[in-house]
Amino acid sequence: MTLIASHVYRGGKRSELVPLDGAPPALGPEDFLWIGLHDPVASEIEGLAKTFGLHQLAVEDALSAHQVPKVEIYGEQLFVVAKTAHLEGDKIRYGETAIFVGRQHIISVRHGSARGHADLRSQLEASPQYLSQGPDYVLHAILDFIVDGYLPVVQEIEDKVLKMEKHMLASFLEREQIRRLFRLRRQLILFGRILGPMSDVTGKLVHLDLPCIDQNAKPFFRDVNDHVRRVEGMVGGLREVITLVFEASNLLEQQRQGAITRQLASWAAILAVPTAIAGIYGMNFENMPELTTRYGYYVVLLVIFGLCALLYYRFKKTGWL
């Protein structure tokens, strides 16, 4: 286990360090304990469960790190699971943060997240008036921190899609680019499956009367819910953009193929004139008209070139050549 921090906050200011293997210190009515863990083992988090009365089912969920975002009530405590996300290449990697919230404690258990909470903790400690409000405001700050990490993921994917869209308008999409678009679309579909439950989590924190959540904190959770819905809308819009890129690419491909087909048809029609005339005069019959004409060869050549020139002019005028 990596213990990130374990401190008592008195009046919104960090106080003494609290060891996990001992009994918690005496807390005043406005004091609370904030513990941050990273990939704990079962024996260590079970020690915290005994100390703070954490429900066994919530402890098992926090250890498994394969939960969907959710909010659960265990007596006078809340158990919240949120999913973190970051982009590696063209793939979205997910982590998980489980949060136990009590009247005077908040315990965050982080798995696989690329972003630690050290900077968040520093920002909150710079605003004692915020921390003095209690653990529910810390819960809001953690959820807001997680959701804010979604936006760069979507924006980076959007930049990649727009670059391929620009390339598509200039030339053909290559096979690997098409496969890449399919991969990005699949990543967005999977991301949407995370955003839906995350929206439910923040929505419950806004609309339901939950233990450990003060009514004054509701507007803060409403702001987080708005951010989740905004990212959800961006993901839906980006999926539509990828679909439009595919459709536009197919239309442009058909248009280019149609132009090539018209060009080939035009040249075939032009070449059909000398082919037909030469085919007629290439028949080896004894009694054919004009065989003895003195200037017949030059007249035929002139007719061939004249008809070919006329066809070329007509096709050029109509835009086929």
Number of C-alpha atoms within 10 A of each C-alpha: 11 11 14 15 19 18 17 24 26 20 19 21 19 18 13 13 14 17 14 15 10 10 11 13 12 9 13 11 10 14 23 26 25 20 23 20 21 18 18 17 11 14 9 13 21 19 15 18 16 11 14 18 14 22 18 13 10 21 19 13 15 27 19 12 19 13 15 16 22 18 20 14 14 16 11 11 22 23 24 23 27 25 27 25 24 19 16 9 9 15 15 18 16 16 17 23 25 26 24 26 25 25 19 20 20 23 22 24 23 29 22 17 19 13 16 14 18 11 11 15 17 10 12 17 17 13 12 16 13 16 24 19 18 27 26 25 22 20 21 21 21 19 25 19 18 21 21 17 15 21 19 14 19 21 15 14 22 20 11 15 22 16 11 19 19 11 14 19 13 9 11 14 19 11 8 9 15 15 12 16 20 15 14 22 21 14 17 21 15 12 20 17 12 19 23 15 18 26 20 16 21 29 18 17 23 21 11 10 12 17 16 18 24 14 10 11 17 20 12 17 26 18 15 25 23 15 19 24 17 13 21 24 14 16 23 14 13 21 21 13 17 20 15 13 22 18 12 15 19 14 12 16 16 12 12 13 12 13 15 14 12 16 17 14 15 19 16 11 16 20 14 13 17 18 12 12 14 14 10 11 14 9 9 8 8 7 7 11 9 11 12 9 9 9 10 12 13 10 12 15 14 12 15 20 15 12 15 19 13 13 18 17 13 14 19 13 10 8 11 18 17
